[in-house]
């Protein structure tokens, strides 16, 4: 039974010809079609997944693919991006350099930015050659890599990128989530590896033993259950055993024990320390854990490699298969394992490793009261917070469990836990953690710190009364540091921004700002400026709001979206466009989702309904991806109104239903008012004026109608509903609110024009209606102006001024049509026919649902740019929009054109006639 003890390079492929053929077909398809695909190889440990994927990767490389092959590691499954990094940061032609990701800002959630950066790099490489990215053992992928894998295949579906994953059968891994996320976007192949046939196992035995296996060997191999790795290991154990008739007991652990029994004790000890460190480990680290100089363990290393247990690539050692590592690992007594993990953490940190790199050892080895472990977990949580806030929350929560209860380190860890849980969107857990800490009677100074930490939590949960009560209580208690007092004061002002009387809120905000500036505390400064901006917006003081948010954006560029929207409220769309362009170019850290909201508001205000909807669709998708929902209710409200303007009642009703569902999860007054108004709009469209008036009154139950920023340009519609329902008192109240808003914003054409229109409708005052149109013509909002022109045209017709009426109605019709509102244009067209002008240019109909003419103007621009070879990033730069929005346009264009790749799109565009 002679033969080497090393691994067999092709043994795992015995009996896998069909599965390998499936992967080869998929590789050829991706290269030929130019579109993406995903393959998932599943099976039990040792069944041959790695060998199959290695062969597929070699085939792809030979076919001209740029390949990235990586492996997730059980003991590094917490380190953010560690899994995908093995695919994209290493190899002969890495897709990214480590520095390419090093400049992501630390202050805000950067998961979306990271995925976009990865997508750009892969897309660029795929522009010159097909790409294969393979991740072995995906069940151990870290959270950030899992997040990216759920987004990237769909994001890059139009490029020749093949994703190849392996996952253990029966392990709760991310594969099902990834497949579910991409199944509707690109082809998915699942390859399930079962046991090898008896014939294949027999051939495997012949390969290993170098001769035909006898019946005794074949009987022994039945214990492998068709698993090629177990079979090879049993054969290796048989080959190195004494040539007696004693059978080798089945089972891998027993087999490995047999192989280890002949090793020198130093080698066995070295292997066990290596197994604690993980499948891959450094020689010096293992030597340190053995308590021996590295040079003294060279013989042990040589013997382990010679026995086929370890591979040595010159930089790191690795067990030849993770099952080997596990077999060695389980032979270490549990108490010894725990102690070794804790010792490994200390040694790795002393050797210069980052805290996150040793967290897995801490979690396995730390005991309650271990202050060093608490400190390491807290440092690791702080490091990963920008990219994986959920992981950060888990780590610092574990630190809180390890810290001695009611000691300073416990309260400090608790304060950090509140912040991380809130950033992760786990607000209820954050509040429960804070209340548990407060129940243990912390020092007065810590009470203030904890209540300040809970401020963001309570604001996110819309518990503004509770926020005010807690901040006032903490301030009254005294004993807090000046900077903590400034934060509490700013949070109190923020809570008061929701009050009916905003005078005290404004005074509280100014006082908080003075305290923040005096203490020099950045967090207090940001909170105070944000509170003052919110107070000003709720008061309808748009110029003051712009001033506050501009100052806030200067302190923290992440608040650029708030500054942009503040300029839009002033009708200064030129400045907001410039700020959007700067933010899209990556000027400072921005919150991507809120930036999309600002971009959508820009397009909506300028009458670009197709673009506005694309922004809102993209925004909702990104909010779902990061599980932080901020503007989904308002987004659906706007999309429903857009659908009504287009005449798509079915889509409008679906958006209303979705808005109601999202309102149930976030029922704050602003969201409630927006949904109630949308219900009024639908009721009016259905002819139920009584219900419409009821819903307008319910808006006012939340607060004055003009309090709600989303509704301010829509107040004339509410006035019309009130008058149609015979509720003149309600109409008068709404008009008075609009006039008061105009007084506070005398230089804003939309504010003054809307107020004049509302009052004109109440009075049935034609001259005032003409004045409102004149005011709105000085502003930038075409849809608001078109609605006023339509009112004016009907009033002029009633007054017998037909020629002027036709001019006003034609203006309204053409503006609605140009904005992408064919139903509104058609409604005005009926008025033109009544005026005897029906032979004029029609209102325009619905776009077709497929083909080139089904594309919106922006979709056509994106399609042409991509067909010319531009990447999504470059197209976004040229169009001054977000790359995410470009992806939304491109997805829609591919669907309408029935194409699946950029190559197919380019061919289609080239065949189009010249414009």
LUMMAR-156299 format. One line per 5 residues: for each residue x, y, z of C-alpha. Coordinates in steps of 0.25 Angstrom, whole numbers, plus 5000, padded with zeros to 4 digits. Layout:
# LUMMAR-156299
X Y Z ~ ...
# end
This chain:
# LUMMAR-156299
5000 5000 5000 ~ 5011 5010 4996 ~ 5008 5024 4991 ~ 5010 5038 4996 ~ 5002 5044 5007
4999 5057 5000 ~ 4986 5061 4994 ~ 4981 5056 4981 ~ 4979 5068 4971 ~ 4967 5062 4964
4961 5052 4973 ~ 4949 5060 4977 ~ 4945 5060 4962 ~ 4942 5046 4961 ~ 4928 5044 4958
4926 5059 4956 ~ 4926 5060 4941 ~ 4911 5065 4940 ~ 4912 5076 4950 ~ 4925 5081 4945
4918 5081 4931 ~ 4907 5090 4937 ~ 4917 5100 4942 ~ 4925 5100 4929 ~ 4912 5103 4921
4909 5114 4930 ~ 4923 5120 4929 ~ 4921 5119 4914 ~ 4908 5126 4914 ~ 4912 5138 4922
4924 5140 4913 ~ 4915 5139 4901 ~ 4903 5147 4905 ~ 4910 5158 4913 ~ 4901 5157 4924
4902 5152 4939 ~ 4899 5139 4946 ~ 4900 5133 4959 ~ 4903 5118 4963 ~ 4902 5112 4976
4909 5099 4980 ~ 4903 5092 4992 ~ 4907 5079 4999 ~ 4912 5073 5012 ~ 4926 5075 5017
4937 5068 5009 ~ 4927 5065 4997 ~ 4936 5072 4987 ~ 4930 5086 4986 ~ 4944 5093 4987
4950 5084 4976 ~ 4939 5085 4967 ~ 4939 5101 4968 ~ 4954 5101 4967 ~ 4953 5093 4953
4942 5103 4949 ~ 4951 5115 4952 ~ 4962 5109 4944 ~ 4953 5107 4932 ~ 4948 5121 4933
4962 5126 4934 ~ 4966 5118 4922 ~ 4954 5124 4915 ~ 4959 5139 4917 ~ 4952 5142 4930
4957 5151 4941 ~ 4956 5142 4953 ~ 4955 5145 4968 ~ 4955 5132 4977 ~ 4954 5134 4991
4949 5126 5004 ~ 4942 5130 5016 ~ 4947 5126 5029 ~ 4940 5121 5042 ~ 4949 5129 5051
4948 5142 5043 ~ 4933 5142 5040 ~ 4932 5154 5048 ~ 4943 5163 5042 ~ 4935 5172 5032
4938 5170 5017 ~ 4948 5159 5021 ~ 4941 5148 5012 ~ 4940 5156 4999 ~ 4953 5163 5001
4959 5149 4998 ~ 4953 5150 4985 ~ 4955 5164 4981 ~ 4967 5169 4988 ~ 4977 5157 4985
4982 5149 4973 ~ 4990 5153 4960 ~ 4980 5164 4956 ~ 4972 5168 4968 ~ 4960 5176 4965
4963 5186 4976 ~ 4974 5191 4984 ~ 4973 5191 4999 ~ 4975 5206 4999 ~ 4963 5208 4990
4953 5205 5002 ~ 4961 5212 5012 ~ 4956 5226 5010 ~ 4941 5222 5014 ~ 4937 5233 5024
4936 5228 5039 ~ 4924 5236 5043 ~ 4912 5230 5036 ~ 4907 5217 5030 ~ 4916 5214 5018
4910 5200 5014 ~ 4903 5206 5002 ~ 4916 5214 4998 ~ 4924 5201 4999 ~ 4915 5193 4990
4915 5204 4980 ~ 4931 5205 4980 ~ 4931 5190 4978 ~ 4921 5190 4967 ~ 4929 5201 4960
4942 5193 4960 ~ 4936 5180 4956 ~ 4928 5187 4945 ~ 4940 5194 4940 ~ 4948 5181 4939
4936 5174 4932 ~ 4936 5184 4921 ~ 4949 5178 4916 ~ 4947 5163 4919 ~ 4937 5154 4927
4939 5153 4942 ~ 4937 5141 4951 ~ 4936 5144 4966 ~ 4936 5131 4974 ~ 4935 5130 4989
4937 5116 4996 ~ 4930 5113 5009 ~ 4920 5125 5008 ~ 4913 5120 5021 ~ 4924 5127 5028
4923 5140 5021 ~ 4924 5152 5029 ~ 4912 5161 5030 ~ 4917 5172 5021 ~ 4921 5162 5011
4907 5156 5012 ~ 4901 5169 5010 ~ 4909 5172 4998 ~ 4906 5159 4992 ~ 4891 5161 4993
4893 5174 4985 ~ 4904 5173 4975 ~ 4899 5161 4966 ~ 4887 5169 4963 ~ 4894 5182 4962
4903 5176 4951 ~ 4894 5167 4944 ~ 4896 5174 4931 ~ 4911 5172 4931 ~ 4918 5158 4929
4920 5155 4943 ~ 4918 5141 4949 ~ 4917 5139 4964 ~ 4920 5125 4969 ~ 4918 5121 4983
4919 5109 4991 ~ 4911 5106 5004 ~ 4910 5094 5014 ~ 4897 5087 5013 ~ 4889 5088 5026
4897 5101 5031 ~ 4889 5113 5033 ~ 4897 5122 5023 ~ 4894 5134 5014 ~ 4892 5126 5001
4877 5126 5002 ~ 4876 5141 5005 ~ 4886 5144 4993 ~ 4878 5135 4983 ~ 4865 5141 4987
4871 5155 4985 ~ 4875 5152 4971 ~ 4866 5141 4966 ~ 4857 5151 4958 ~ 4869 5159 4952
4879 5148 4946 ~ 4880 5133 4944 ~ 4883 5125 4956 ~ 4888 5110 4956 ~ 4888 5102 4968
4897 5090 4968 ~ 4895 5080 4979 ~ 4906 5070 4981 ~ 4901 5056 4987 ~ 4909 5044 4991
4919 5038 4980 ~ 4915 5025 4974 ~ 4921 5012 4978 ~ 4928 5012 4964 ~ 4934 5026 4966
4939 5023 4981 ~ 4946 5010 4975 ~ 4953 5019 4965 ~ 4957 5028 4976 ~ 4963 5017 4984
4971 5012 4972 ~ 4976 5026 4970 ~ 4980 5027 4984 ~ 4986 5014 4986 ~ 4993 5013 4973
4987 4999 4970 ~ 4974 4992 4970 ~ 4967 4992 4983 ~ 4964 4979 4989 ~ 4950 4975 4995
4955 4978 5009 ~ 4958 4992 5005 ~ 4945 4994 4998 ~ 4937 4989 5010 ~ 4944 4999 5019
4941 5010 5009 ~ 4926 5008 5011 ~ 4928 5015 5024 ~ 4931 5028 5016 ~ 4916 5029 5011
4921 5033 4997 ~ 4928 5045 5003 ~ 4941 5047 4995 ~ 4949 5054 5005 ~ 4946 5044 5016
4949 5033 5007 ~ 4963 5039 5003 ~ 4966 5042 5018 ~ 4962 5027 5022 ~ 4971 5022 5011
4982 5031 5015 ~ 4981 5026 5029 ~ 4980 5012 5024 ~ 4992 5014 5016 ~ 5001 5019 5027
4996 5009 5037 ~ 5003 4995 5040 ~ 5000 4985 5030 ~ 4991 4977 5040 ~ 4977 4971 5037
4971 4981 5048 ~ 4960 4989 5041 ~ 4961 5004 5042 ~ 4949 5009 5050 ~ 4940 5018 5041
4939 5033 5044 ~ 4948 5045 5041 ~ 4952 5048 5055 ~ 4956 5034 5058 ~ 4963 5033 5044
4971 5046 5047 ~ 4974 5041 5061 ~ 4980 5029 5055 ~ 4989 5038 5046 ~ 4993 5047 5057
4997 5036 5067 ~ 5010 5034 5059 ~ 5013 5049 5060 ~ 5024 5055 5069 ~ 5017 5061 5082
5022 5075 5078 ~ 5016 5073 5064 ~ 5002 5070 5070 ~ 5003 5081 5080 ~ 5007 5091 5069
4995 5086 5060 ~ 4985 5087 5072 ~ 4990 5102 5074 ~ 4988 5104 5059 ~ 4974 5098 5060
4970 5109 5071 ~ 4975 5120 5062 ~ 4967 5116 5050 ~ 4968 5108 5037 ~ 4979 5118 5032
4989 5124 5042 ~ 5003 5130 5043 ~ 5015 5121 5047 ~ 5020 5131 5058 ~ 5006 5132 5064
5005 5117 5066 ~ 5019 5117 5071 ~ 5015 5128 5081 ~ 5003 5120 5086 ~ 5011 5108 5088
5021 5116 5096 ~ 5033 5112 5088 ~ 5042 5120 5079 ~ 5038 5119 5064 ~ 5052 5112 5061
5049 5101 5071 ~ 5036 5097 5064 ~ 5042 5096 5049 ~ 5043 5081 5050 ~ 5028 5080 5055
5024 5089 5043 ~ 5032 5080 5033 ~ 5025 5068 5039 ~ 5011 5073 5038 ~ 5013 5077 5024
5020 5064 5020 ~ 5008 5057 5026 ~ 4998 5064 5017 ~ 4991 5072 5028 ~ 4996 5086 5026
4999 5094 5013 ~ 5010 5105 5014 ~ 5009 5116 5003 ~ 5021 5123 5009 ~ 5013 5134 5016
5002 5126 5024 ~ 5000 5112 5028 ~ 4986 5105 5025 ~ 4980 5092 5028 ~ 4978 5085 5015
4963 5084 5018 ~ 4955 5090 5029 ~ 4950 5076 5033 ~ 4964 5073 5037 ~ 4965 5085 5045
4951 5082 5052 ~ 4956 5068 5055 ~ 4968 5073 5062 ~ 4961 5084 5069 ~ 4950 5075 5075
4961 5066 5081 ~ 4965 5078 5090 ~ 4957 5078 5103 ~ 4947 5089 5104 ~ 4953 5096 5116
4966 5096 5109 ~ 4960 5101 5096 ~ 4954 5113 5104 ~ 4967 5117 5111 ~ 4975 5115 5098
4965 5125 5090 ~ 4966 5135 5101 ~ 4982 5134 5101 ~ 4981 5135 5086 ~ 4974 5148 5086
4984 5154 5096 ~ 4996 5149 5087 ~ 4990 5154 5074 ~ 4987 5168 5080 ~ 5001 5169 5085
5006 5165 5072 ~ 4999 5177 5065 ~ 4986 5171 5060 ~ 4974 5180 5061 ~ 4963 5177 5071
4953 5172 5061 ~ 4963 5162 5056 ~ 4963 5155 5070 ~ 4948 5156 5073 ~ 4945 5142 5070
4955 5137 5080 ~ 4949 5147 5091 ~ 4935 5142 5088 ~ 4940 5128 5090 ~ 4949 5130 5102
4945 5142 5110 ~ 4939 5140 5124 ~ 4930 5150 5132 ~ 4938 5161 5138 ~ 4949 5161 5127
4952 5176 5126 ~ 4962 5174 5115 ~ 4952 5166 5107 ~ 4942 5177 5109 ~ 4951 5188 5104
4955 5180 5092 ~ 4940 5177 5088 ~ 4937 5192 5090 ~ 4949 5196 5081 ~ 4945 5186 5071
4930 5191 5071 ~ 4935 5205 5069 ~ 4944 5201 5057 ~ 4933 5194 5050 ~ 4921 5203 5053
4922 5211 5040 ~ 4920 5198 5031 ~ 4913 5188 5040 ~ 4905 5195 5051 ~ 4898 5182 5054
4911 5175 5057 ~ 4916 5187 5065 ~ 4903 5186 5073 ~ 4905 5171 5075 ~ 4919 5173 5080
4917 5184 5090 ~ 4905 5177 5095 ~ 4914 5165 5098 ~ 4924 5175 5105 ~ 4912 5179 5113
4910 5165 5117 ~ 4924 5163 5121 ~ 4926 5176 5129 ~ 4924 5175 5144 ~ 4910 5180 5147
4908 5194 5152 ~ 4923 5197 5151 ~ 4928 5209 5142 ~ 4932 5200 5131 ~ 4918 5194 5130
4911 5208 5129 ~ 4921 5212 5119 ~ 4919 5200 5110 ~ 4904 5202 5112 ~ 4905 5216 5107
4913 5211 5095 ~ 4903 5200 5093 ~ 4891 5210 5092 ~ 4898 5218 5081 ~ 4901 5205 5073
4888 5199 5074 ~ 4881 5212 5070 ~ 4890 5213 5058 ~ 4887 5199 5054 ~ 4872 5202 5055
4869 5194 5067 ~ 4863 5205 5075 ~ 4854 5197 5084 ~ 4866 5189 5089 ~ 4874 5202 5091
4863 5207 5099 ~ 4862 5195 5107 ~ 4877 5195 5110 ~ 4877 5209 5114 ~ 4865 5207 5124
4872 5195 5130 ~ 4885 5203 5132 ~ 4877 5215 5138 ~ 4870 5205 5147 ~ 4883 5202 5154
4885 5216 5159 ~ 4897 5221 5152 ~ 4904 5233 5157 ~ 4898 5246 5153 ~ 4908 5249 5142
4905 5236 5136 ~ 4890 5238 5137 ~ 4891 5250 5128 ~ 4901 5243 5118 ~ 4891 5231 5117
4879 5240 5115 ~ 4887 5248 5104 ~ 4890 5235 5097 ~ 4876 5231 5097 ~ 4872 5244 5090
4874 5239 5076 ~ 4866 5226 5080 ~ 4854 5233 5085 ~ 4854 5243 5073 ~ 4855 5231 5063
4843 5224 5071 ~ 4835 5238 5070 ~ 4834 5238 5085 ~ 4836 5253 5086 ~ 4828 5255 5099
4837 5244 5105 ~ 4849 5251 5100 ~ 4845 5264 5106 ~ 4842 5258 5119 ~ 4855 5251 5120
4864 5262 5116 ~ 4857 5272 5125 ~ 4858 5262 5136 ~ 4873 5260 5134 ~ 4876 5275 5133
4868 5277 5146 ~ 4876 5267 5153 ~ 4889 5274 5150 ~ 4903 5269 5152 ~ 4905 5267 5137
4918 5271 5130 ~ 4916 5284 5122 ~ 4916 5277 5108 ~ 4906 5267 5113 ~ 4897 5278 5118
4898 5284 5104 ~ 4894 5271 5097 ~ 4882 5270 5106 ~ 4878 5284 5104 ~ 4879 5282 5089
4871 5269 5090 ~ 4860 5276 5098 ~ 4859 5287 5087 ~ 4858 5276 5077 ~ 4846 5270 5084
4839 5284 5085 ~ 4840 5285 5070 ~ 4828 5276 5070 ~ 4820 5285 5079 ~ 4808 5293 5075
4814 5306 5080 ~ 4828 5307 5074 ~ 4832 5320 5082 ~ 4838 5312 5094 ~ 4845 5303 5084
4852 5314 5077 ~ 4857 5320 5090 ~ 4861 5306 5095 ~ 4869 5304 5082 ~ 4876 5317 5083
4880 5314 5097 ~ 4885 5300 5093 ~ 4893 5306 5082 ~ 4900 5316 5091 ~ 4903 5305 5101
4909 5296 5090 ~ 4918 5307 5084 ~ 4923 5310 5098 ~ 4926 5296 5101 ~ 4932 5293 5087
4925 5280 5087 ~ 4923 5276 5073 ~ 4911 5266 5076 ~ 4904 5277 5083 ~ 4906 5287 5072
4901 5277 5062 ~ 4888 5274 5070 ~ 4885 5289 5073 ~ 4886 5293 5058 ~ 4878 5281 5054
4867 5285 5065 ~ 4867 5300 5060 ~ 4866 5295 5046 ~ 4854 5286 5049 ~ 4847 5297 5057
4849 5307 5046 ~ 4843 5298 5036 ~ 4831 5294 5045 ~ 4829 5309 5046 ~ 4829 5311 5031
4841 5320 5033 ~ 4848 5315 5021 ~ 4860 5325 5020 ~ 4863 5323 5035 ~ 4863 5308 5032
4872 5309 5021 ~ 4882 5317 5029 ~ 4882 5307 5040 ~ 4884 5295 5031 ~ 4895 5302 5023
4902 5304 5036 ~ 4899 5290 5040 ~ 4905 5284 5027 ~ 4917 5292 5029 ~ 4919 5285 5042
4916 5272 5037 ~ 4915 5270 5022 ~ 4906 5258 5024 ~ 4894 5267 5026 ~ 4896 5273 5012
4882 5267 5008 ~ 4875 5275 5018 ~ 4882 5288 5013 ~ 4878 5284 4999 ~ 4863 5282 5002
4864 5296 5010 ~ 4868 5303 4997 ~ 4857 5296 4990 ~ 4847 5301 5000 ~ 4852 5315 4996
4849 5312 4981 ~ 4865 5313 4979 ~ 4866 5301 4971 ~ 4879 5306 4964 ~ 4886 5306 4977
4880 5292 4981 ~ 4884 5287 4967 ~ 4899 5291 4970 ~ 4899 5285 4983 ~ 4893 5272 4978
4904 5272 4967 ~ 4915 5274 4978 ~ 4909 5263 4987 ~ 4908 5254 4975 ~ 4922 5256 4972
4925 5251 4986 ~ 4928 5264 4993 ~ 4928 5260 5007 ~ 4921 5249 5014 ~ 4906 5248 5010
4895 5240 5015 ~ 4892 5233 5001 ~ 4877 5231 5004 ~ 4873 5245 5008 ~ 4881 5250 4997
4872 5242 4987 ~ 4860 5248 4994 ~ 4866 5262 4992 ~ 4869 5258 4977 ~ 4855 5253 4976
4849 5266 4982 ~ 4857 5274 4972 ~ 4852 5266 4960 ~ 4838 5267 4966 ~ 4838 5282 4968
4844 5284 4954 ~ 4833 5276 4948 ~ 4841 5264 4944 ~ 4832 5253 4948 ~ 4839 5241 4942
4852 5245 4948 ~ 4845 5248 4962 ~ 4839 5234 4962 ~ 4852 5227 4958 ~ 4859 5234 4970
4848 5230 4980 ~ 4848 5216 4975 ~ 4863 5216 4977 ~ 4862 5222 4990 ~ 4852 5212 4995
4861 5200 4990 ~ 4873 5206 4997 ~ 4865 5208 5010 ~ 4861 5193 5009 ~ 4875 5189 5007
4880 5195 5020 ~ 4867 5193 5027 ~ 4867 5208 5032 ~ 4853 5214 5027 ~ 4852 5229 5027
4844 5234 5016 ~ 4837 5222 5010 ~ 4823 5227 5014 ~ 4825 5241 5008 ~ 4832 5234 4996
4819 5225 4993 ~ 4810 5237 4995 ~ 4817 5245 4984 ~ 4818 5233 4975 ~ 4803 5231 4977
4800 5245 4973 ~ 4809 5243 4961 ~ 4802 5231 4957 ~ 4789 5239 4957 ~ 4795 5250 4949
4798 5239 4939 ~ 4784 5233 4939 ~ 4789 5220 4945 ~ 4779 5218 4956 ~ 4783 5203 4959
4797 5207 4962 ~ 4792 5219 4970 ~ 4784 5210 4979 ~ 4795 5201 4981 ~ 4804 5212 4985
4793 5217 4995 ~ 4792 5203 5001 ~ 4807 5202 5002 ~ 4807 5216 5009 ~ 4797 5211 5019
4805 5199 5022 ~ 4818 5207 5024 ~ 4810 5217 5033 ~ 4807 5206 5042 ~ 4822 5204 5045
4825 5219 5046 ~ 4812 5226 5050 ~ 4818 5240 5053 ~ 4809 5253 5051 ~ 4816 5257 5038
4814 5243 5032 ~ 4800 5242 5037 ~ 4796 5255 5031 ~ 4802 5252 5017 ~ 4794 5239 5016
4781 5245 5021 ~ 4783 5255 5010 ~ 4786 5245 5000 ~ 4773 5238 5004 ~ 4766 5251 5002
4772 5252 4988 ~ 4767 5238 4984 ~ 4753 5240 4990 ~ 4752 5252 4981 ~ 4756 5244 4969
4746 5234 4973 ~ 4735 5244 4974 ~ 4734 5243 4989 ~ 4735 5258 4993 ~ 4729 5255 5007
4741 5245 5010 ~ 4751 5255 5004 ~ 4746 5266 5013 ~ 4747 5257 5025 ~ 4761 5253 5022
4765 5268 5020 ~ 4759 5270 5034 ~ 4767 5258 5040 ~ 4780 5265 5034 ~ 4777 5277 5042
4775 5268 5055 ~ 4790 5265 5054 ~ 4793 5280 5053 ~ 4791 5292 5044 ~ 4791 5287 5029
4802 5297 5025 ~ 4811 5291 5037 ~ 4813 5279 5028 ~ 4824 5282 5018 ~ 4820 5272 5007
4806 5278 5006 ~ 4809 5293 5005 ~ 4808 5294 4990 ~ 4796 5285 4990 ~ 4787 5293 4999
4779 5299 4987 ~ 4774 5284 4985 ~ 4770 5283 4999 ~ 4762 5297 4998 ~ 4755 5291 4985
4751 5279 4992 ~ 4746 5287 5004 ~ 4738 5296 4995 ~ 4733 5284 4987 ~ 4728 5277 5000
4721 5290 5005 ~ 4731 5292 5016 ~ 4734 5307 5014 ~ 4739 5309 5028 ~ 4750 5298 5026
4753 5305 5012 ~ 4755 5319 5019 ~ 4764 5313 5030 ~ 4773 5306 5019 ~ 4774 5319 5011
4777 5327 5024 ~ 4788 5317 5027 ~ 4794 5319 5013 ~ 4794 5334 5014 ~ 4801 5333 5027
4811 5324 5021 ~ 4813 5334 5010 ~ 4815 5346 5020 ~ 4827 5338 5026 ~ 4832 5335 5012
4830 5348 5004 ~ 4841 5345 4994 ~ 4837 5331 4990 ~ 4828 5331 4978 ~ 4822 5317 4981
4817 5322 4995 ~ 4811 5335 4990 ~ 4805 5329 4978 ~ 4799 5317 4985 ~ 4793 5327 4996
4787 5336 4985 ~ 4781 5324 4978 ~ 4775 5318 4991 ~ 4769 5331 4994 ~ 4764 5333 4980
4757 5319 4980 ~ 4750 5323 4993 ~ 4745 5336 4988 ~ 4743 5332 4974 ~ 4752 5344 4971
4756 5344 4956 ~ 4766 5356 4957 ~ 4773 5349 4969 ~ 4774 5336 4962 ~ 4781 5344 4950
4790 5350 4960 ~ 4793 5336 4966 ~ 4797 5331 4952 ~ 4806 5343 4950 ~ 4813 5341 4963
4815 5326 4960 ~ 4821 5329 4946 ~ 4832 5336 4954 ~ 4835 5323 4961 ~ 4841 5310 4956
4830 5300 4959 ~ 4823 5296 4946 ~ 4813 5287 4952 ~ 4808 5297 4962 ~ 4807 5307 4951
4800 5298 4942 ~ 4789 5295 4953 ~ 4787 5310 4955 ~ 4786 5312 4940 ~ 4775 5301 4939
4767 5308 4950 ~ 4769 5321 4943 ~ 4765 5315 4929 ~ 4752 5310 4935 ~ 4749 5323 4942
4751 5331 4930 ~ 4742 5322 4922 ~ 4731 5324 4932 ~ 4733 5339 4931 ~ 4732 5338 4916
4746 5342 4913 ~ 4748 5330 4903 ~ 4761 5334 4896 ~ 4768 5337 4909 ~ 4763 5324 4915
4768 5316 4903 ~ 4782 5322 4905 ~ 4782 5318 4920 ~ 4777 5304 4917 ~ 4786 5302 4906
4798 5306 4915 ~ 4793 5297 4926 ~ 4791 5285 4916 ~ 4805 5287 4910 ~ 4812 5288 4923
4805 5275 4929 ~ 4809 5268 4916 ~ 4823 5272 4916 ~ 4824 5268 4931 ~ 4819 5254 4929
4805 5256 4934 ~ 4796 5251 4922 ~ 4784 5249 4930 ~ 4785 5263 4936 ~ 4787 5268 4922
4775 5261 4916 ~ 4766 5267 4927 ~ 4770 5281 4923 ~ 4768 5276 4908 ~ 4754 5274 4911
4753 5288 4916 ~ 4759 5293 4903 ~ 4748 5285 4895 ~ 4737 5291 4903 ~ 4743 5305 4899
4743 5300 4884 ~ 4758 5298 4883 ~ 4758 5283 4882 ~ 4764 5283 4869 ~ 4777 5288 4875
4789 5279 4878 ~ 4785 5267 4887 ~ 4789 5265 4901 ~ 4798 5253 4898 ~ 4795 5239 4902
4801 5228 4910 ~ 4815 5223 4906 ~ 4815 5209 4901 ~ 4819 5198 4911 ~ 4831 5192 4903
4841 5196 4892 ~ 4849 5209 4891 ~ 4838 5218 4891 ~ 4834 5212 4905 ~ 4846 5218 4911
4846 5231 4918 ~ 4855 5243 4914 ~ 4865 5239 4925 ~ 4865 5225 4922 ~ 4868 5228 4907
4880 5236 4912 ~ 4885 5225 4921 ~ 4883 5215 4910 ~ 4891 5223 4900 ~ 4902 5226 4909
4903 5211 4914 ~ 4902 5207 4899 ~ 4914 5216 4896 ~ 4922 5208 4907 ~ 4921 5217 4919
4920 5211 4933 ~ 4909 5214 4942 ~ 4918 5224 4950 ~ 4922 5231 4938 ~ 4907 5232 4933
4903 5237 4946 ~ 4914 5248 4946 ~ 4910 5252 4932 ~ 4895 5253 4936 ~ 4898 5259 4950
4890 5248 4957 ~ 4893 5237 4967 ~ 4899 5224 4961 ~ 4888 5217 4968 ~ 4878 5225 4960
4885 5221 4947 ~ 4884 5207 4951 ~ 4869 5209 4953 ~ 4868 5215 4940 ~ 4876 5204 4933
4868 5193 4940 ~ 4855 5199 4935 ~ 4861 5201 4921 ~ 4866 5186 4920 ~ 4852 5182 4924
4845 5190 4914 ~ 4855 5186 4903 ~ 4855 5171 4907 ~ 4870 5171 4907 ~ 4879 5165 4917
4893 5171 4915 ~ 4900 5183 4911 ~ 4905 5176 4898 ~ 4890 5174 4894 ~ 4887 5188 4898
4898 5194 4889 ~ 4894 5186 4877 ~ 4879 5191 4879 ~ 4883 5205 4881 ~ 4893 5205 4869
4881 5200 4860 ~ 4872 5211 4864 ~ 4870 5222 4853 ~ 4877 5235 4856 ~ 4869 5245 4864
# end
